[in-house]
């Protein structure tokens, strides 16, 4: 049931994003294609079609078409991401989305056209295969194909930077370093060197791919952003508000453990190894700035991110799969589902003051 609710929540997010995008896209197409069309030299519009070419009616019809396309596209995108996109080249995924969207567009256009003709009592018969005989429909398909590419690129940018951070970068907020409050989790694969020696470099790379793919599936549900991949380590990040909300930064770790266990047959059959991991979590105020020119990205600087990395390194020392700092733990609302164990004050490399650490387990 939880998985169904999460899938539904993810689908609804895509649905809202898609319907807004496609409604706006088709409104723009309506303006580009039909605004002031009657003023074009050499074009005469029959009286029975005048309603369609009025700006108000044109916008309404194309907005409806865009909304329906948005619903279909969100469904197509969701199903492709869930069942096809893994390990597929991006160009293949985009082409598949374009083809399926074209099929959906033709169906929607046929429905809208027949509804419009019937509603307006226009003496016109819709022939089978009208869409490839209509020269004006081909430019519409080309426009839609370009929109699919633009939408895919926007999605990739949002996934890399996060929606809020992308707009901040777009408007130049991080041209100068800014103060921000965030939570970081350094999550590391246990015994990665031994696993690499056992599997060999090719199969080990596949192992890492599958491991991080499962992590991505979980991170979306708990509103985490993947800040960096460093070899066999992933750095996840939340805005402080999102990280402490519903204890997202804690629940992600245990949800990931649960997912790995649920896929034990897959990992044992393919690799004869069950992945294990450890993580350190810390949060607080640090600086963020836009760095680089050729490969531009957001970089976080300060004691917070360094502390989170050092906390994760202590997992081996205390043989604990998860460690969290006291300052962050105090801001979480831990319920009876977890048992908290005090590790004690620990001196971390590069820090003057020892840090109080705790570990948590699911009861």
Number of C-alpha atoms within 10 A of each C-alpha: 6 7 9 9 10 15 15 12 13 14 17 16 12 19 21 14 16 24 21 16 18 26 21 16 19 24 21 16 19 20 15 11 14 16 17 12 16 14 9 9 7 6 9 10 11 7 7 12 12 11 12 18 17 15 16 10 13 19 22 14 18 23 23 18 21 26 22 20 27 24 19 20 25 21 17 17 23 19 13 16 12 11 8 14 17 14 10 9 9 12 10 12 17 20 14 17 20 22 12 15 23 18 12 17 21 18 14 18 19 18 12 17 15 14 12 14 16 13 9 12 10 11 8 10 9 11 9 9 10 12 17 11 11 10 10 11 15 13 12 16 17 13 14 21 19 13 17 19 16 12 17 17 13 14 14 12 14 15 14 17 18 17 13 10 16 18 13 14 16 10 10 11 15 19 14 10 16 13 14 13 15 22 25 28 30 25 25 23 19 17 12 18 11 10 18 16 10 13 16 11 12 9 15 18 15 15 20 18 15 15 18 17 14 15 22 15 13 21 21 15 17 22 17 24 19 21 21 14 14 10 11 18 19 19 22 20 25 22 18 19 13 17 24 20 15 14 18 20 26 21 16 20 21 16 17 19 17 12 14 19 15 11 12 16 14 14 18 12 10 12 17 12 16 14 20 15 18 23 26 27 29 28 27 17 16 18 18 19 18 18 16 10 7 6 6 9 15 18 15 21 15 13 16 21 25 17 22 24 21 20 27 24 20 21 19 12 8 12 10 18 21 24 27 25 21 17 14 17 20 9 13 16 10 15 8 8 10 13 12 15 12 13 15 12 14 13 15 17 13 10 12 8 11 12 18 15 23 18 21 19 13 10 8
